[in-house]
Amino acid sequence: MPANPLSAAGLATPYVLSGTEPGGACHEANADQSAFVEATIVDPATGALSIYRPLVVDRGTKPAAAPVAPALPAGAVVGIWFGFNGDTLTLRGEGNALTAGACVNGADGSPFGQFAHCNAPAFFTAANNAIAKGQLTVPALGTGKDGLACPTVRDFGVVDQDQSDNVTTAYVATADGRTAQAGTIAGTKLTNGSDNGLLDNFIDPALGCKPFTAPDLTNNGAPGTSLALDELQAAAHQGPPVALVPLNDPMTQVDGQQSVAKTNLYRAGVGQPAVNTGTDTPQAYCTNLAKIGTARLATDQRLFAQAPSPDAGMSLAAFLTQRLQAAQQMLACQG
């Protein structure tokens, strides 16, 4: 992680991917090893939101194209989120970068896995203050082709065993394995296996819904999506029952055991309230997931059967059906 990661210079400085040992064989252009970084920014003076997508490169390489230099507003509050296509992402910083960035990789000795965040609670506090002041309006969900409210990342109709993980950032890779921010040069597209990307890029289009967007500073200010925007919209408009990161989420457990403390660290990173141990039970999560997830798939079977999924050649209906079954198993909802 670069020094001063929340600054404009830090955002424009590439992150470096390496293995668990110095010089380990990890390659950003390998779709099974790719890591992704995503920043969402709020201007505390106006409430305006924007997005920036810091680049990740292999150790010892240079970007295939120079990263776009973002212009941040005075006093900008920056949150950074990480996604990973491998198993466990560990943040390491230059100097005191992790402290300066208020970064959270998990509990002590127990990383989340594919997810991490920096300065996220401060970002959500600033964004919520802007909402309270009337400076920031979060768009309504709208109604899908199925007549239902468009889903959010906190909708039991579309969540899985580890909701609210990963990001919508994409990069491009060149033939020699170097990487660049998407839109700066031509190349092979690299994407994160993301709940947010699944909702924004596949489920929403199939239902005729539109995600919350903000200007993407990496792409000349074109509208872009992000994890933080998805969470803000879900917080504002998701009706009950609301899906919140559960205690039986594999990413929030410690050595396979439930951890309120680690779950709260994760929830803070996605703008969710702390665990209420009286109501936020694994049993309640499993019940809602089975009931609402199954009902949504049945209602939208025709629409999803005609739509593409992240897996080439598989319909969205088949993809979501397999995903729901796997989620119930990984959450120990069955058996």
C-alpha positions in Angstrom: 0.0 0.0 0.0 1.4 3.5 -0.9 2.2 6.1 1.7 -0.7 8.5 2.5 -3.2 6.2 0.8 -6.2 8.7 1.4 -4.5 11.5 -0.5 -4.6 12.2 -4.2 -1.0 11.2 -4.6 -1.6 8.0 -2.6 -4.6 7.1 -4.7 -2.7 7.6 -8.0 0.2 5.5 -6.7 -0.1 1.8 -7.8 -0.6 -0.9 -5.1 1.8 -3.8 -5.5 0.7 -7.5 -5.5 3.0 -10.1 -4.2 2.8 -13.5 -2.5 2.8 -14.3 1.2 6.6 -14.3 1.0 8.5 -11.5 -0.6 8.7 -12.1 -4.3 6.0 -14.8 -4.1 4.5 -15.8 -7.5 1.3 -13.8 -7.6 0.2 -12.1 -10.8 -2.4 -9.4 -11.2 -3.2 -10.5 -14.7 -4.1 -14.0 -13.4 -7.8 -13.8 -13.0 -7.6 -16.2 -10.0 -5.1 -14.0 -8.2 -6.3 -10.5 -9.1 -6.7 -7.9 -6.4 -8.8 -4.7 -6.8 -9.0 -1.4 -5.1 -11.9 1.1 -5.1 -12.2 4.5 -3.5 -15.4 6.5 -3.0 -15.0 10.1 -2.0 -17.4 12.6 -0.4 -16.9 16.4 -0.4 -18.0 17.5 3.1 -18.7 21.0 1.9 -21.2 20.0 -0.8 -22.0 16.3 -0.2 -20.9 15.5 -3.7 -19.7 11.9 -4.3 -17.1 10.6 -6.7 -15.2 7.4 -7.3 -11.6 6.6 -8.0 -10.0 3.2 -8.8 -6.4 2.9 -7.7 -4.3 0.4 -9.8 -2.7 -2.8 -8.7 0.5 -4.0 -10.4 2.9 -6.9 -10.0 5.9 -6.5 -7.8 8.8 -5.2 -10.0 6.6 -4.0 -12.9 5.3 -0.6 -14.0 1.8 0.2 -15.1 1.0 -0.4 -18.8 -0.4 3.2 -18.7 0.2 6.0 -16.2 -2.6 6.1 -13.6 -5.1 9.0 -13.9 -4.3 11.7 -11.3 -7.5 12.5 -9.4 -8.4 16.0 -8.3 -9.9 15.8 -4.8 -12.0 18.5 -3.2 -10.6 20.3 -0.1 -11.2 18.2 3.0 -12.3 15.2 1.0 -13.2 12.2 3.0 -12.0 9.1 1.2 -12.9 5.5 1.9 -11.1 2.6 0.2 -12.3 -0.9 -0.2 -10.5 -4.0 -1.5 -11.6 -7.1 -3.3 -9.6 -10.2 -4.1 -10.2 -13.2 -6.4 -7.9 -15.4 -4.4 -8.5 -16.7 -0.9 -6.9 -14.3 1.6 -5.8 -10.8 1.0 -3.3 -9.2 3.5 -2.6 -5.5 3.4 1.0 -4.3 3.9 1.8 -0.7 3.9 4.7 1.6 3.2 5.8 3.2 6.5 2.7 3.9 8.5 0.3 3.7 5.6 -2.0 1.2 7.3 -2.4 3.5 10.3 -2.6 6.7 8.2 -5.3 5.0 6.1 -7.2 3.6 9.2 -7.1 0.2 7.4 -8.9 -2.9 8.7 -7.9 -6.3 7.3 -9.9 -8.3 9.9 -9.4 -9.2 13.6 -5.9 -9.7 15.0 -4.5 -12.8 13.4 -7.7 -13.4 11.5 -8.1 -11.6 8.2 -11.5 -11.3 6.5 -10.3 -13.1 3.4 -11.2 -11.5 0.1 -12.1 -8.1 1.7 -10.5 -5.2 3.5 -11.3 -1.5 4.0 -9.6 1.8 4.9 -11.3 4.8 6.5 -14.7 3.4 5.7 -16.5 4.4 9.0 -15.3 8.0 8.5 -16.6 7.9 4.9 -20.0 6.7 5.9 -20.2 9.2 8.7 -19.5 12.0 6.3 -21.9 10.7 3.7 -24.7 10.3 6.2 -24.1 13.8 7.5 -24.5 15.1 4.0 -27.7 13.1 3.7 -29.0 14.6 6.9 -28.2 18.1 5.8 -30.0 17.6 2.5 -26.8 18.0 0.5 -26.9 14.4 -0.7 -29.9 12.6 -2.1 -29.8 8.8 -2.5 -31.9 7.8 -5.5 -35.0 5.7 -4.9 -34.7 2.0 -5.9 -37.4 2.0 -8.5 -39.6 -0.9 -9.6 -38.3 -3.8 -11.7 -39.9 -5.5 -14.6 -41.2 -8.1 -12.1 -43.3 -5.4 -10.3 -41.1 -5.6 -7.2 -38.8 -3.0 -5.7 -35.4 -3.2 -7.3 -33.0 -5.2 -5.1 -30.1 -3.9 -3.0 -27.0 -5.5 -1.5 -29.0 -5.9 1.7 -31.9 -7.8 0.0 -32.4 -11.4 1.1 -33.5 -12.1 -2.5 -30.0 -11.6 -3.8 -27.4 -12.0 -1.0 -25.2 -15.0 -0.4 -23.0 -16.4 2.5 -20.7 -13.4 2.5 -22.7 -10.4 1.4 -21.3 -7.0 0.9 -17.9 -8.2 -0.3 -15.6 -7.2 -3.1 -15.8 -4.2 -5.5 -16.9 -3.1 -8.9 -13.5 -2.0 -10.1 -12.1 -3.4 -13.3 -8.6 -3.2 -14.8 -7.1 -4.2 -18.1 -4.1 -6.4 -18.7 -1.7 -6.3 -21.7 -0.1 -9.3 -23.4 3.0 -8.9 -21.4 1.1 -9.2 -18.1 1.2 -5.5 -17.1 -2.0 -3.8 -15.9 -3.7 -0.4 -16.3 -6.9 1.3 -15.2 -9.8 0.4 -17.3 -10.4 2.9 -20.1 -6.8 4.1 -20.3 -5.7 1.5 -22.9 -6.9 -1.6 -24.7 -6.4 -5.0 -23.1 -7.9 -8.0 -21.5 -10.5 -7.0 -18.9 -9.9 -8.1 -15.3 -13.0 -8.1 -13.0 -13.6 -8.9 -9.4 -16.0 -11.7 -8.4 -18.2 -9.3 -6.5 -21.6 -9.3 -5.0 -21.8 -5.6 -6.0 -20.7 -6.3 -9.5 -23.3 -9.1 -9.7 -26.1 -6.8 -8.7 -25.0 -3.7 -10.7 -23.9 -5.5 -13.9 -26.2 -8.5 -14.1 -29.2 -8.5 -11.8 -30.2 -4.9 -12.3 -30.1 -5.0 -16.1 -32.1 -8.2 -16.1 -34.8 -6.5 -14.0 -34.7 -3.1 -15.8 -33.2 -1.5 -12.7 -30.4 1.1 -12.4 -27.7 1.2 -9.7 -26.7 4.3 -7.8 -23.8 6.0 -9.7 -21.3 8.9 -9.2 -18.7 10.5 -11.4 -15.7 8.1 -11.9 -12.6 10.2 -11.7 -10.7 7.4 -13.3 -12.9 7.6 -16.4 -13.3 11.3 -17.2 -16.2 11.7 -14.8 -18.4 9.1 -16.5 -21.1 7.6 -14.1 -19.7 4.6 -12.2 -20.8 2.2 -9.5 -19.0 1.2 -6.2 -19.5 -0.9 -3.1 -20.0 2.3 -1.0 -22.7 3.6 -3.3 -24.5 0.3 -3.2 -24.4 0.3 0.6 -25.6 3.9 0.9 -28.6 3.1 -1.3 -29.4 -0.1 0.6 -29.2 1.8 3.9 -31.6 4.4 2.7 -34.2 2.3 0.9 -34.0 -1.4 1.7 -37.3 -2.6 3.2 -37.5 -5.2 6.0 -36.3 -7.7 6.6 -32.8 -6.2 6.0 -29.9 -8.5 5.3 -26.9 -7.5 7.4 -23.5 -9.3 7.5 -24.3 -12.3 9.7 -22.3 -14.0 12.5 -22.1 -17.2 10.4 -20.5 -15.4 7.4 -17.2 -17.3 6.9 -15.3 -14.0 6.5 -16.3 -12.8 9.9 -15.6 -16.0 11.9 -12.4 -16.7 13.8 -11.1 -20.2 13.4 -14.6 -21.3 12.4 -16.3 -19.8 15.4 -18.7 -16.9 15.5 -17.2 -13.6 16.5 -19.3 -10.5 17.3 -16.2 -8.4 17.4 -14.9 -9.4 13.9 -18.4 -9.2 12.5 -18.7 -5.6 13.8 -15.4 -4.7 12.2 -16.7 -5.9 8.9 -20.1 -4.2 9.3 -18.4 -0.9 10.1 -16.6 -1.2 6.8 -19.8 -1.3 4.9 -21.8 1.2 6.9 -23.9 -1.3 8.7 -25.0 -1.2 12.4 -23.3 -3.3 15.0 -24.7 -6.8 15.7 -27.8 -7.1 17.8 -27.2 -10.5 19.4 -30.9 -10.8 20.2 -32.2 -10.5 16.6 -29.2 -10.9 14.3 -29.0 -14.6 14.7 -27.7 -17.1 12.1 -31.0 -18.9 12.3 -32.9 -15.8 11.4 -30.5 -15.1 8.5 -30.9 -18.6 7.2 -34.7 -18.5 7.4 -34.9 -15.2 5.5 -32.4 -16.3 2.9 -34.3 -19.6 2.2 -37.7 -18.0 2.1 -37.0 -14.7 0.3 -34.1 -15.9 -1.9 -36.2 -18.9 -3.2 -39.2 -16.7 -3.8 -37.3 -14.1 -5.8 -35.7 -16.8 -8.0 -39.2 -18.2 -8.7 -40.7 -14.8 -9.5 -37.9 -13.8 -11.8 -37.1 -17.2 -13.4 -38.2 -16.1 -16.8 -36.2 -12.8 -16.7 -33.1 -14.4 -15.3 -33.2 -17.3 -17.7 -32.9 -14.9 -20.6 -30.0 -12.9 -19.0 -26.2 -13.6 -18.9 -24.3 -14.3 -15.8 -20.7 -13.8 -14.6 -20.0 -17.4 -15.8 -19.9 -17.4 -19.6 -22.5 -19.8 -21.1 -24.6 -20.0 -17.9 -27.8 -18.1 -17.5 -28.3 -15.8 -14.6 -31.1 -18.1 -13.4 -28.8 -21.1 -13.2 -26.0 -19.0 -11.7 -28.2 -17.6 -8.9 -29.8 -21.0 -8.2 -26.4 -22.6 -7.7 -25.2 -19.6 -5.6 -28.2 -19.8 -3.3 -27.7 -23.5 -2.7 -24.0 -23.0 -2.0 -24.7 -20.1 0.3 -27.1 -22.2 2.4 -24.5 -24.9 2.7 -21.6 -22.6 3.6 -23.8 -20.9 6.3 -24.6 -24.3 7.7 -28.3 -23.6 7.1 -28.9 -27.1 6.1 -28.1 -30.4 7.7 
